[in-house]
Amino acid sequence: MAVTGLAAILLVIALLLVVVSAVQPIARKLELSETVLLAIVGIIIGSLADFALRTSYASALSGIAETLLDFPISSESFLLIFLPVLVFQGALAIDVRRLAHEAATVLLLAVVAVALSTALIGFALMPFAGMPLVVCLLLGSIVATTDPSAVAGIFRDIGASTRLTRLVEGEALLNDAAAISIFSILLPSVTLHRAIHPGEAVVSFVVSFAGAVVVGVLCGRLTLAMMSAIGSSAAEITLSVALPYVVYIISDEFLGVSGVVATAAAGLTLSVYGPSTVRPQTWLFLNQLWQQLVFWAGSLVFVLASMLVPHLLVGMTRWDWVLILIASVAGLTARAAVVFGMLPLLAWSRLSPPVPTPFKVTMVWGGLRGAITLALALAVTENEHVATPIAHFIGIIATGFVLITLLVNGTTLRSLVLFLKLDQLSPIDEAMRHQVLGIGLGNVRERAEELGSELGFSADATRPVLDQIERRSEEEQAANVFDQALSDTQRVNLALITIASQERSLLLDLFRMQGLSRRVMETLLRSSEAAIDGARLEGRLGYVRALRRRLSPSFRFDLAQWVHNYLRWDRPLMLCMAERFEMLMVAHFISISLTRFMRERLEPTLGSRIGEIVAEVLSRQRKLLDEALETLRLHYHGYAEALENRIFRQISLRLEGEEYDTLLAESLISDELNRELLKELERRRHRLNKRLSFDLRSGIEDRIKNAAVFRGLPGAELHDLATTTSLRFVAPQELLCRKGQKMRYVYFISAGLVEAHVAGVDELYGAGDLLGAQEALQRWRCVGNVRAVQFGHFMAIKASRFRRLVDDYPVVMQNIETILRKREAGERPTSLLPRQKIAAMDEDGLAARALLAPEGDVLALMPPEKPDADASDDKEAGKA
């Protein structure tokens, strides 16, 4: 009995999934790209199905064969079902921050190369094809889009450079959009015989592209906000599955912009902000789910599209092979012209890092075409408004073009990459390999020997294994040229990249604890990723810049401070201060772990000299965090204690949960008991989710009462002053007043250190000082730039309010004069009014100056080098 209808469709899909599962191990064994093998299998299945329909010996399979050849899915449905999945997962898997440095290269390959390929293929075919130019250009747009799956798979299998893989995958994200946009402009001209206006076409392309980016980013951010609000793993993952289809359809059908670009932009947005918004375990599962979805979608795309190849090639002539060869050579020439002709211009103009010649050769040869090209060709052949000769021409040439790239380029790409030695480690990684193995294998031998003795293995059984490990360790140590291969500068940069990466790992591990603020973790994770990029691109200076940005007030914090000062609304600043408190505390805990990691793991690998330099950077970072925390603890001691207690309780609950998991793994407790214990643990953890209340004005009145400058004021005036005083929290190097600017506030420095640059002299203000009192009373403008040296906590009194206070209560001026006389007598280290700075400034604020100084001064503040036997090494270290 023949299988027909829905049962036949489901059976076909199930059988194709079985075939896909079998192809993967076979491709690995044959060292062939899965995509190429899937295309071959698809062609074979299509041919066998055609044979089954033509013979009477396979009548039972005629229903399945008919379903295979006439699968109930049009080219439009083909793109709608599979394209959003492929594009979204491709964007989700990309390291966006590293790709951002290659943005010019990717845009050149994705847009310029597609446009040039379309034009060159079209003009090359027109004299020989006997078709109008617009038809040849339409064919050029169809075959201009590249498919990264086969290329990226080969690169991953043989361990090619990650940069090469990143360039290919980044290009593929947008070249589909460029090709489909050009295709959409040219197709109406063929079907409706309408003239094309280049100016309108370019404007339409740019508007569609830019509008799609905006739509994709907005939808991505909205989805992330919903994920953060929902807090359910299943719901968050479901939103990620819905996102690409929602964005694609809304952009394509309703807004008239590129659905492919919008989907890619949404995926990139999720890739950037997802790890810091979604819990790590949820993010891991989300990525695994999308990898599985794209495996199904990508494999089915190739098989289904390849099954149509025999049908598309019906009626093919020898001359068609000539046209296919012409199109293939033109496409290769266009790609080579862009890669070899335009990429050097980008490097020369510093818009993009230079691309090595072996990379260029691989990128030209690796421009494979695949399922999207076949789907666009099918869209033309299915279109009833397209003349039969045109449909026949496009179907055959596009299909032949795909077959040549897959069967010629695809099968030889692996050999080309190996020939160009792109699978080899970089000199730095090769040197690190010998260094790490030389040290690590020695530790492995010691641990293996102890474990063998503990388990009672005989010496005859353990000796050959231990000897082999020892021989490997000696070989690696003999081949180790780490000290010669890497300069001190490179080792410092490598150490800082490792430190920043370790910080990111610690943060992700800490993020698993429920109760910690998502916004705080997002800030810290972004900062650690910026530190990785900074250290990779600019070494120590880039790492220091990332730390400066982390500890400087954000735009949100500055806006909340402005609202507090001018609109008298405290809540935004209260929320920002609570988050800042938590951020500083978590960063402080992380810095302790990083110091231990550097001492125990990094220093033995990179050497004691490098360890000293990195330890100095970390110690200044930790000192700066201590200064910031102590400033807040001084005024909000109760909140600091409550926050520490809460974080410690969260840590304790996590340790308790891990202990239950261990007991279950060792079969010491039953599944039922484990579930009951975890339920109770979850109830206690849920009680910690409530946000701690932060009182921004806590203790203001007491501090004003205890301030010597306000001594003698009546209680009612002190209370009124406390209610009208606003607060200002400053970070190192924050500008408080610019030279020539009107002084709007008088600042009572509750904690911190301020430096005023007046007439070429630096002057200090410290805790208990009034900043700007003289200017407020005399209505003077600021005579020099005033900056914070440390994190500070100020009480800001409006200048007009301060003048009224002095007029109403002369005792305030008397207090100021009394304090000034005492300080001039040496009773306090800093002056109330401007006074020349002492020659030897104490350690307060040194860490802030080192990490938050203007960019040109950062390296000058590093510790002097210690002389040793190798002066050249010291010189290199000094340049780090």
C-alpha positions as a printed Julia matrix, in Angstrom:
880×3 Matrix{Float64}:
  0.0    0.0     0.0
  1.42   3.4    -1.01
  2.0    6.04    1.67
  0.48   9.39    0.71
 -0.65  12.69    2.17
  0.57  14.03    5.5
  1.95  10.62    6.49
  4.2   10.67    3.41
  5.46  14.17    4.24
  6.25  13.27    7.85
  7.89  10.02    6.78
 10.04  11.86    4.23
 11.22  14.37    6.84
 11.96  11.59    9.34
 13.91   9.57    6.74
 15.87  12.66    5.71
 16.82  13.26    9.36
 18.04   9.65    9.52
 20.13  10.27    6.4
 21.5   13.51    7.89
 22.53  11.68   11.07
 24.39   9.05    9.04
 26.14  11.62    6.84
 27.94  13.37    9.71
 30.2   10.46   10.83
 30.79   9.41    7.21
 31.92  12.92    6.27
 34.27  12.99    9.25
 35.75   9.62    8.27
 36.19  10.68    4.62
 37.6   14.09    5.72
 34.99  15.73    3.53
 32.76  18.68    4.3
 29.35  17.65    5.63
 27.71  20.22    3.36
 29.37  18.82    0.24
 28.42  15.25    1.2
 24.84  16.34    1.96
 24.61  17.93   -1.48
 25.84  14.72   -3.11
 23.39  12.63   -1.07
 20.55  15.0    -1.97
 21.31  14.68   -5.7
 21.39  10.87   -5.36
 18.05  10.84   -3.48
 16.47  13.07   -6.14
 17.73  10.82   -8.93
 16.53   7.64   -7.17
 13.11   9.19   -6.54
 12.83  10.06  -10.24
 13.8    6.49  -11.12
 11.21   5.08   -8.66
  8.45   7.02  -10.38
  9.49   5.79  -13.81
  9.63   2.1   -12.94
  6.85  -0.28  -11.96
  9.05  -2.3    -9.61
  8.88   0.27   -6.8
  5.18   1.1    -6.78
  5.04   0.89   -2.97
  7.51   3.75   -2.8
  5.85   5.86   -5.45
  4.03   7.99   -2.86
  7.26   8.8    -1.02
  9.11   9.35   -4.32
  6.4   11.72   -5.52
  6.57  13.6    -2.22
 10.36  13.86   -2.52
 10.26  15.27   -6.04
  7.2   17.44   -5.51
  7.79  18.37   -1.87
  4.87  20.6    -0.76
  7.03  23.65   -0.1
  7.58  26.61   -2.41
 10.78  28.65   -2.65
  9.13  31.42   -0.63
  8.2   28.97    2.14
 11.67  27.47    1.87
 13.28  30.85    2.69
 10.68  31.75    5.32
 11.11  28.51    7.28
 14.87  28.05    7.16
 16.51  31.42    6.54
 15.61  33.1     9.88
 16.99  30.11   11.8
 20.27  30.0     9.86
 20.86  33.75   10.04
 19.88  34.13   13.7
 22.07  31.27   14.95
 24.98  32.53   12.86
 24.7   35.92   14.55
 24.19  34.37   17.98
 27.38  32.32   17.72
 29.64  35.2    16.67
 31.93  37.02   19.1
 30.54  40.47   18.31
 33.18  42.46   20.15
 36.0   40.83   18.21
 34.03  41.04   14.97
 33.55  44.78   15.53
 37.25  45.31   14.84
 36.73  43.63   11.45
 33.55  45.59   10.61
 35.04  47.32    7.56
 36.37  44.04    6.15
 33.07  42.24    6.7
 31.01  45.02    5.1
 33.35  45.09    2.12
 33.01  41.35    1.58
 29.29  41.27    2.31
 28.13  44.29    0.28
 30.79  45.45   -2.17
 31.82  41.92   -3.17
 28.19  40.92   -3.77
 27.49  44.01   -5.89
 30.71  43.57   -7.89
 30.08  39.85   -8.4
 26.56  40.59   -9.62
 27.81  43.15  -12.14
 30.84  41.19  -13.37
 28.93  37.91  -13.8
 26.09  39.71  -15.57
 28.33  41.57  -18.03
 30.49  38.47  -18.62
 27.46  36.32  -19.54
 25.56  38.83  -21.66
 27.63  38.48  -24.9
 27.41  34.66  -24.81
 24.02  33.86  -23.2
 21.77  35.6   -25.71
 19.79  37.1   -22.8
 19.09  40.73  -21.86
 21.52  42.37  -19.45
 18.94  42.56  -16.64
 18.42  38.76  -16.82
 22.18  38.17  -16.62
 22.42  40.58  -13.68
 19.54  38.74  -11.98
 21.5   35.51  -12.33
 24.57  37.29  -10.95
 22.65  38.34   -7.82
 21.44  34.76   -7.32
 24.93  33.23   -7.39
 26.65  36.14   -5.55
 25.7   34.98   -2.05
 28.16  32.64   -0.32
 27.38  29.82    2.11
 29.64  29.68    5.2
 28.59  26.33    6.62
 30.93  24.16    4.55
 33.86  26.58    4.89
 33.47  27.19    8.62
 33.06  23.44    9.21
 36.34  22.71    7.43
 38.12  25.47    9.35
 36.89  24.15   12.69
 37.79  20.54   11.84
 41.41  21.28   11.0
 41.91  24.02   13.62
 42.35  26.97   11.27
 42.83  30.49   12.59
 39.84  31.78   14.53
 40.17  35.12   12.76
 39.74  33.45    9.37
 36.61  31.65   10.59
 35.28  34.89   12.08
 35.74  36.78    8.79
 33.96  34.09    6.77
 31.04  33.81    9.21
 30.75  37.59    9.55
 30.62  38.0     5.78
 27.93  35.34    5.44
 25.71  37.15    7.95
 25.12  40.08    5.63
 25.84  38.9     2.09
 22.54  36.98    2.01
 20.78  40.25    2.75
 22.74  42.13    0.08
 22.12  39.45   -2.57
 18.41  39.12   -1.72
 17.99  42.92   -1.82
 19.59  43.16   -5.27
 17.51  40.14   -6.39
 14.32  41.87   -5.17
 15.19  44.99   -7.19
 16.0   43.09  -10.39
 13.19  40.49  -10.41
 10.3   43.0   -10.95
 12.25  44.42  -13.86
 12.25  40.97  -15.49
  8.64  40.06  -14.7
  7.06  43.49  -15.26
  9.52  44.78  -17.87
 10.09  47.88  -15.76
 13.21  50.03  -16.13
 15.65  50.23  -13.23
 16.75  53.63  -11.91
 20.18  53.21  -10.25
 19.74  56.18   -7.91
 16.42  54.94   -6.56
 17.79  51.4    -6.27
 20.79  52.57   -4.17
 18.59  54.69   -1.88
 16.14  51.81   -1.48
 18.99  49.44   -0.63
 20.53  51.79    1.99
 17.17  52.59    3.62
 16.24  48.91    3.74
 19.61  47.99    5.25
 19.75  50.77    7.87
 16.09  50.44    8.82
 16.5   46.69    9.31
 19.44  47.23   11.68
 17.34  49.58   13.83
 14.38  47.18   13.88
 16.59  44.2    14.75
 18.4   45.97   17.6
 15.14  47.3    19.1
 13.45  43.89   18.95
 16.54  42.24   20.41
 16.66  44.68   23.34
 12.92  44.31   23.93
 13.31  40.52   24.02
 16.18  40.81   26.51
 14.06  43.08   28.72
 11.24  40.52   28.64
 13.7   37.73   29.49
 15.01  39.71   32.44
 11.49  40.41   33.7
 10.18  36.85   33.28
 13.0   35.01   35.04
 11.85  31.57   33.82
 14.38  29.5    31.86
 11.76  27.8    29.67
 10.08  31.12   28.86
 13.41  32.84   28.09
 14.43  30.12   25.64
 10.96  30.18   24.04
 11.31  33.94   23.46
 14.64  33.35   21.72
 13.0   30.85   19.35
 10.15  33.27   18.54
 12.4   36.3    18.04
 13.91  35.55   14.57
 10.53  34.77   12.98
  8.84  37.8    14.52
 11.63  40.12   13.38
 11.92  38.59    9.91
  8.2   38.67    9.1
  7.52  42.12   10.59
 10.49  43.61    8.7
  9.74  41.89    5.4
  5.95  42.04    5.3
  5.0   45.17    7.25
  7.96  47.57    7.36
  9.45  46.92    3.94
 13.02  46.55    5.2
 15.41  43.6     4.92
 14.22  40.72    7.09
 17.63  39.03    6.85
 19.51  42.09    8.16
 16.92  42.64   10.93
 17.23  39.0    12.01
 21.03  39.23   11.99
 20.92  42.46   14.03
 18.59  40.86   16.59
 20.9   37.85   16.87
 23.97  40.06   17.32
 22.16  42.06   20.01
 21.33  38.88   21.87
 24.92  37.7    21.47
 26.3   40.9    23.02
 23.91  41.34   25.94
 22.56  37.82   26.45
 25.38  36.4    28.64
 24.99  39.24   31.12
 21.16  39.19   31.09
 20.33  35.48   31.02
 21.54  33.13   33.75
 24.65  31.18   32.62
 22.97  27.77   32.77
 20.03  29.09   30.74
 22.36  30.77   28.24
 24.31  27.52   27.82
 21.14  25.52   27.14
 19.85  28.24   24.79
 23.02  28.02   22.7
 22.91  24.24   22.66
 19.28  24.33   21.52
 20.09  26.74   18.69
 23.05  24.64   17.59
 20.71  21.66   17.32
 18.06  23.69   15.47
 20.58  25.01   12.96
 21.98  21.51   12.45
 18.52  20.27   11.5
 17.67  23.35    9.42
 21.02  23.56    7.63
 21.12  19.85    6.85
 17.51  19.72    5.6
 18.09  22.85    3.51
 20.97  21.24    1.66
 19.29  17.89    1.18
 15.96  19.34    0.02
 17.63  21.87   -2.25
 20.03  19.29   -3.7
 17.14  16.92   -4.43
 15.89  19.53   -6.91
 19.16  19.6    -8.84
 18.23  16.79  -11.29
 14.94  18.58  -11.99
 16.63  21.97  -12.51
 19.22  20.46  -14.89
 16.63  18.9   -17.24
 17.31  20.03  -20.8
 20.91  21.04  -20.17
 23.17  21.43  -23.24
 26.93  21.55  -23.77
 26.74  25.3   -24.29
 25.2   25.61  -20.84
 28.4   24.12  -19.41
 30.35  26.85  -21.19
 28.09  29.5   -19.65
 28.49  27.91  -16.22
 32.27  28.02  -16.64
 32.13  31.69  -17.69
 29.96  32.57  -14.68
 32.27  30.64  -12.34
 35.42  32.36  -13.61
 33.71  35.78  -13.43
 32.56  35.13   -9.86
 36.03  34.04   -8.8
 37.6   37.06  -10.51
 35.2   39.49   -8.83
 35.9   37.99   -5.4
 39.65  38.09   -5.99
 39.44  41.72   -7.13
 37.72  42.72   -3.87
 39.94  40.65   -1.58
 43.29  41.47   -3.19
 42.42  44.93   -4.51
 40.32  46.56   -1.8
 41.33  44.91    1.49
 44.83  46.46    1.31
 43.18  49.88    0.99
 41.29  49.26    4.24
 44.52  48.3     6.0
 46.32  51.33    4.54
 43.56  53.66    5.77
 43.58  51.93    9.22
 39.88  51.1     8.89
 40.63  47.42    9.42
 43.56  45.25   10.53
 45.65  43.9     7.63
 44.64  40.49    6.26
 47.57  38.13    5.49
 47.94  36.8     1.93
 47.21  33.15    2.89
 43.93  34.34    4.42
 43.07  36.18    1.19
 43.75  33.14   -0.98
 41.56  30.98    1.27
 38.75  33.54    1.33
 38.72  33.74   -2.49
 38.69  29.98   -2.99
 36.27  29.44   -0.1
 33.4   31.41   -1.64
 31.12  28.37   -1.89
 27.48  28.68   -2.95
 24.7   26.63   -1.44
 21.05  26.32   -0.51
 20.14  30.04   -0.66
 21.34  30.21   -4.27
 19.26  27.16   -5.17
 16.21  28.6    -3.37
 16.47  31.91   -5.27
 16.87  30.02   -8.56
 13.8   27.97   -7.68
 11.89  31.19   -6.97
 12.54  32.29  -10.55
 11.58  28.95  -12.1
  8.35  28.86  -10.06
  7.38  32.42  -11.01
  4.66  32.24  -13.65
  5.5   35.74  -14.87
  9.0   34.7   -15.89
  9.34  33.47  -19.48
 10.24  29.8   -19.89
 13.61  30.41  -21.65
 14.66  32.8   -18.87
 13.57  30.38  -16.14
 15.4   27.54  -17.92
 18.57  29.65  -18.28
 18.65  30.79  -14.65
 17.76  27.37  -13.21
 20.53  25.54  -15.11
 23.34  28.12  -14.76
 22.68  28.75  -11.04
 22.5   25.03  -10.28
 25.68  24.3   -12.24
 27.44  27.18  -10.5
 26.54  25.71   -7.09
 27.73  22.23   -8.13
 31.11  23.54   -9.3
 31.79  25.47   -6.09
 30.77  22.54   -3.91
 32.44  19.73   -5.86
 35.59  21.62   -6.91
 36.22  24.36   -4.32
 34.59  22.48   -1.46
 36.57  19.25   -1.93
 39.95  21.03   -2.31
 39.56  23.73    0.35
 40.87  21.5     3.16
 44.04  20.72    1.19
 44.53  24.41    0.42
 44.27  25.4     4.09
 46.76  22.67    5.05
 49.12  23.7     2.22
 49.09  27.32    3.4
 49.73  26.09    6.98
 46.74  27.97    8.35
 46.07  25.1    10.75
 49.28  25.76   12.71
 49.42  27.58   16.01
 50.68  31.15   16.15
 54.24  31.64   17.48
 52.84  32.87   20.81
 50.51  29.88   21.18
 53.29  27.47   20.14
 55.61  28.94   22.77
 52.82  28.79   25.35
 52.19  25.14   24.45
 55.74  24.08   25.34
 55.75  26.24   28.48
 52.41  24.97   29.77
 53.11  21.32   28.97
 56.6   21.49   30.42
 55.23  22.72   33.75
 51.89  20.9    33.68
 53.22  17.42   32.91
 55.54  17.61   35.91
 52.55  18.31   38.14
 50.57  15.52   36.45
 53.35  13.03   37.16
 53.47  13.94   40.86
 49.7   13.65   41.25
 49.53  10.39   39.27
 52.31   8.88   41.4
 50.53   9.85   44.64
 47.19   8.48   43.4
 48.78   5.23   42.21
 50.39   4.72   45.59
 47.15   5.53   47.4
 45.16   3.04   45.29
 47.76   0.32   45.77
 48.94  -0.09   42.17
 52.18  -2.02   41.85
 55.37  -0.24   40.85
 55.63  -2.37   37.71
 52.2   -1.15   36.59
 52.79   2.55   37.3
 56.46   2.92   36.3
 55.97   2.8    32.47
 53.19   5.38   32.62
 55.12   7.71   34.92
 58.28   7.34   32.81
 56.34   8.2    29.68
 54.9   11.35   31.3
 58.37  12.32   32.5
 59.84  11.84   29.0
 57.12  14.02   27.5
 57.8   16.68   30.13
 61.54  16.64   29.37
 60.88  16.86   25.61
 58.61  19.85   26.07
 61.11  21.57   28.36
 63.91  20.92   25.85
 61.79  22.43   23.05
 60.71  25.35   25.23
 61.83  28.68   23.79
 59.24  30.67   25.72
 61.71  33.21   27.13
 63.19  33.89   23.69
 59.96  33.66   21.67
 58.02  36.23   23.7
 59.25  39.6    24.83
 58.31  40.95   28.24
 55.78  43.22   26.55
 54.03  40.27   24.92
 54.05  38.31   28.17
 52.51  41.21   30.07
 49.8   41.52   27.42
 49.19  37.77   27.52
 48.97  37.85   31.31
 46.43  40.68   31.28
 44.3   38.92   28.63
 44.35  35.81   30.83
 43.48  37.81   33.95
 40.55  39.52   32.21
 39.31  36.19   30.83
 39.56  34.61   34.28
 37.57  37.53   35.7
 34.83  36.89   33.14
 34.74  33.19   34.08
 34.49  34.04   37.78
 31.68  36.5    37.11
 29.72  33.95   35.07
 30.18  31.44   37.88
 29.02  34.02   40.43
 26.06  34.95   38.23
 24.6   31.49   38.86
 23.68  32.66   42.34
 20.14  33.96   42.38
 19.57  37.3    44.04
 22.46  39.21   42.51
 21.37  42.13   40.38
 21.3   41.37   36.65
 22.19  44.97   35.86
 25.25  44.79   38.13
 26.41  41.54   36.55
 25.79  42.99   33.07
 27.99  45.99   33.91
 30.8   43.83   35.27
 30.67  41.33   32.42
 30.76  44.07   29.8
 33.7   45.62   31.61
 35.64  42.35   31.74
 35.0   41.76   28.02
 36.17  45.31   27.29
 39.31  44.58   29.35
 39.98  41.46   27.24
 39.65  43.47   24.03
 41.7   46.34   25.45
 44.54  44.06   26.57
 44.49  42.2    23.24
 44.65  45.37   21.13
 46.6   47.83   23.28
 48.2   45.77   26.02
 48.48  47.23   29.48
 47.2   50.64   28.43
 44.02  49.11   26.96
 43.46  47.05   30.1
 43.83  50.13   32.31
 41.43  52.12   30.14
 38.78  49.42   30.58
 39.17  49.62   34.36
 38.83  53.38   34.22
 35.56  53.13   32.31
 34.21  50.56   34.79
 34.77  52.75   37.83
 33.76  56.03   36.24
 30.11  57.07   36.7
 27.84  55.82   33.94
 25.49  58.05   31.97
 22.59  56.56   33.94
 24.3   57.47   37.22
 25.04  61.04   36.04
 21.43  61.44   34.92
 20.16  60.19   38.3
 22.49  62.66   40.04
 21.17  65.51   37.89
 17.57  64.51   38.71
 18.5   64.42   42.41
 20.18  67.85   42.35
 17.75  69.78   40.16
 14.41  67.97   40.39
 14.81  66.88   44.04
 13.78  63.3    43.19
 15.92  60.84   45.12
 14.71  57.43   43.97
 16.74  57.12   40.71
 19.95  57.99   42.55
 19.05  55.62   45.38
 18.71  52.73   42.9
 21.95  53.67   41.17
 23.79  53.91   44.47
 22.5   50.53   45.59
 23.66  48.97   42.32
 27.01  50.74   42.54
 27.48  49.5    46.09
 26.81  45.92   44.98
 29.01  46.29   41.9
 31.96  47.53   43.93
 31.54  44.77   46.49
 31.36  42.0    43.87
 34.34  43.51   42.01
 36.25  43.58   45.31
 35.6   39.86   45.89
 36.66  39.09   42.31
 39.88  41.1    42.68
 40.87  38.94   45.67
 40.38  35.79   43.59
 42.33  37.27   40.68
 45.29  38.07   42.92
 45.35  34.47   44.14
 44.98  33.16   40.57
 47.86  35.33   39.4
 50.12  34.16   42.21
 49.29  30.44   42.05
 48.72  29.82   38.33
 49.93  32.7    36.18
 53.23  33.64   37.79
 54.73  30.11   37.56
 53.91  30.08   33.83
 54.97  33.58   32.77
 57.76  34.26   35.26
 58.26  36.28   38.44
 59.17  39.52   36.63
 55.89  39.54   34.71
 54.13  38.5    37.9
 55.44  41.63   39.64
 54.19  43.93   36.88
 50.74  42.33   36.73
 50.54  42.18   40.54
 51.2   45.93   40.63
 48.3   46.59   38.23
 46.0   44.32   40.25
 47.04  45.82   43.59
 46.25  49.32   42.36
 42.92  48.12   41.06
 42.17  46.53   44.44
 43.3   49.63   46.34
 41.03  51.76   44.21
 38.08  49.45   44.92
 38.91  49.59   48.63
 38.88  53.4    48.51
 35.51  53.45   46.77
 33.99  50.93   49.19
 35.36  52.62   52.29
 33.88  55.93   51.15
 30.43  54.35   50.95
 30.85  52.25   54.11
 31.77  55.37   56.05
 28.34  56.89   55.45
 26.18  53.81   54.86
 27.67  51.35   57.29
 24.34  49.63   58.01
 23.59  49.06   54.34
 27.11  47.78   53.7
 26.76  45.25   56.51
 23.33  44.15   55.27
 24.64  43.75   51.71
 27.64  41.72   52.85
 25.35  39.54   54.97
 23.04  38.96   52.01
 25.84  38.04   49.58
 27.37  35.7    52.16
 23.99  34.02   52.7
 23.69  33.53   48.94
 27.14  31.95   48.85
 26.22  29.7    51.77
 23.01  28.59   50.06
 24.93  27.75   46.91
 27.45  25.69   48.9
 24.54  23.94   50.6
 23.0   23.07   47.23
 26.33  21.72   45.97
 26.63  19.58   49.1
 23.19  18.06   48.45
 24.22  17.32   44.84
 27.35  15.58   46.1
 25.39  13.51   48.6
 22.98  12.47   45.83
 25.84  11.55   43.48
 27.36   9.38   46.21
 23.94   7.71   46.83
 23.92   8.87   50.44
 20.47  10.41   50.03
 17.51   9.4    47.88
 16.04  11.37   44.98
 12.94  12.14   47.05
 14.99  13.5    49.95
 17.17  15.52   47.56
 14.09  17.12   45.97
 12.69  17.99   49.39
 15.99  19.51   50.53
 16.26  21.55   47.31
 12.67  22.81   47.7
 13.48  24.1    51.17
 16.69  25.62   49.81
 14.75  27.34   47.04
 12.3   28.8    49.56
 15.13  30.33   51.54
 16.79  31.56   48.37
 13.54  33.16   47.22
 13.42  35.23   50.41
 16.72  36.81   49.39
 15.33  38.08   46.07
 13.74  41.09   47.71
 15.78  44.23   47.05
 17.46  45.85   50.07
 16.2   49.33   50.85
 18.8   52.06   50.48
 18.31  55.34   52.36
 20.18  57.96   50.39
 19.87  60.61   53.09
 20.82  58.38   55.97
 22.87  60.31   58.54
 22.99  63.65   56.68
 21.62  65.64   59.63
 24.06  64.0    62.05
 27.01  64.76   59.8
 25.93  68.38   59.49
 25.49  68.67   63.28
 28.98  67.25   63.88
 30.66  69.45   61.28
 32.77  72.15   62.92
 31.83  74.71   60.28
 28.13  74.54   61.26
 28.68  74.56   65.02
 26.4   77.01   66.85
 23.51  76.84   64.4
 20.08  76.24   65.96
 18.5   72.8    65.57
 15.74  74.04   63.29
 18.26  75.54   60.87
 20.36  72.38   60.9
 17.28  70.31   60.08
 16.29  72.68   57.26
 19.85  72.61   55.9
 19.83  68.78   55.91
 16.57  68.62   53.97
 17.68  71.16   51.33
 21.21  69.76   50.91
 21.76  67.44   47.99
 24.44  64.76   47.71
 27.15  64.27   45.15
 29.22  61.13   44.7
 32.36  61.65   42.66
 34.88  59.34   41.05
 38.6   60.0    40.54
 39.41  62.48   37.78
 35.79  63.71   37.72
 35.68  67.43   36.95
 33.82  69.39   39.64
 34.36  72.89   38.31
 36.0   74.21   35.16
 38.15  77.34   35.14
 36.0   80.43   34.55
 32.78  78.57   35.39
 30.31  80.03   37.85
 30.32  78.19   41.2
 26.72  77.04   41.69
 27.32  74.91   44.78
 29.39  74.93   47.93
 30.59  71.41   48.66
 31.12  70.09   52.15
 33.59  67.22   51.68
 32.36  64.39   53.85
 34.95  61.97   52.44
 37.46  62.04   49.61
 40.2   64.21   48.23
 39.94  67.06   45.7
 42.68  68.79   43.76
 42.43  72.34   42.41
 44.86  73.58   39.79
 45.24  77.32   40.42
 47.92  79.48   38.8
 50.07  76.47   37.98
 49.9   75.13   41.55
 47.99  72.05   42.71
 46.03  72.53   45.91
 44.26  69.92   48.01
 40.92  69.82   49.79
 40.12  66.95   52.14
 37.45  65.63   54.49
 35.82  68.41   56.5
 36.7   71.15   53.99
 34.33  73.53   52.29
 34.94  73.71   48.57
 33.88  76.9    46.8
 32.87  78.87   49.92
 34.98  81.89   49.04
 33.74  81.92   45.43
 30.11  81.67   46.6
 30.44  84.53   49.08
 32.34  86.85   46.73
 30.41  85.7    43.64
 33.69  84.85   41.96
 34.11  82.45   39.1
 36.25  79.38   39.55
 39.93  80.37   39.21
 41.12  76.89   38.17
 40.03  73.39   37.25
 38.91  71.35   40.25
 39.0   67.53   40.04
 38.4   64.68   42.42
 41.48  62.62   43.28
 39.63  59.88   45.14
 36.12  58.55   45.29
 34.27  61.09   47.34
 31.03  61.81   49.14
 30.01  65.49   49.11
 27.09  67.43   50.54
 26.17  70.1    48.0
 24.67  73.37   49.23
 23.43  75.86   46.66
 25.58  79.01   46.56
 22.55  81.24   47.16
 21.51  79.12   50.16
 25.05  79.3    51.58
 25.17  83.12   51.26
 21.83  83.38   53.02
 23.11  81.06   55.76
 26.22  83.23   56.36
 24.11  86.43   56.34
 21.62  84.99   58.84
 24.21  83.31   61.07
 27.59  85.11   61.24
 28.79  82.27   63.48
 29.38  80.22   60.3
 32.0   82.7    59.09
 33.55  82.77   62.56
 33.79  78.95   62.47
 35.49  79.09   59.08
 38.08  81.59   60.36
 38.67  79.54   63.53
 39.25  76.36   61.55
 41.56  78.2    59.17
 43.73  79.5    62.08
 43.97  75.98   63.53
 45.05  74.55   60.22
 47.62  77.23   59.68
 48.98  76.2    63.03
 49.4   72.68   61.64
 46.54  70.97   63.46
 45.17  69.43   60.2
 47.02  68.12   57.14
 44.86  69.9    54.56
 43.6   73.42   54.36
 40.06  74.74   54.39
 40.89  77.42   51.82
 43.37  77.0    48.96
 46.91  76.3    50.17
 49.94  75.04   48.32
 50.15  71.26   48.27
 52.79  69.67   50.44
 55.78  68.35   48.52
 55.39  64.69   49.42
 51.83  63.67   48.87
 50.73  60.67   50.95
 49.44  57.41   49.45
 45.8   58.49   49.44
 44.59  58.65   45.89
 47.71  57.1    44.32
 45.82  54.08   42.98
 43.18  56.34   41.52
 45.83  58.41   39.81
 47.49  55.32   38.38
 44.33  53.74   37.0
 42.26  56.81   36.26
 44.85  59.32   35.11
 44.63  60.92   31.67
 45.55  58.38   29.02
 48.99  59.78   28.3
 50.03  59.61   31.97
 49.08  56.01   32.69
 52.39  54.38   31.82
 54.41  57.04   33.59
 52.73  56.08   36.86
 53.87  52.45   36.65
 56.57  51.37   39.12
 60.21  51.76   38.09
 61.87  48.7    36.67
 64.19  46.69   38.88
 67.64  46.24   37.37
 68.77  42.69   36.81
 71.27  40.76   34.73
 69.35  40.97   31.48
 69.09  44.65   30.7
 67.36  44.05   27.4
 64.54  42.18   29.09
 64.1   45.07   31.52
 63.93  47.46   28.63
 61.21  45.36   27.01
 59.29  45.22   30.28
 59.48  48.98   30.56
 57.85  49.31   27.16
 54.96  47.14   28.3
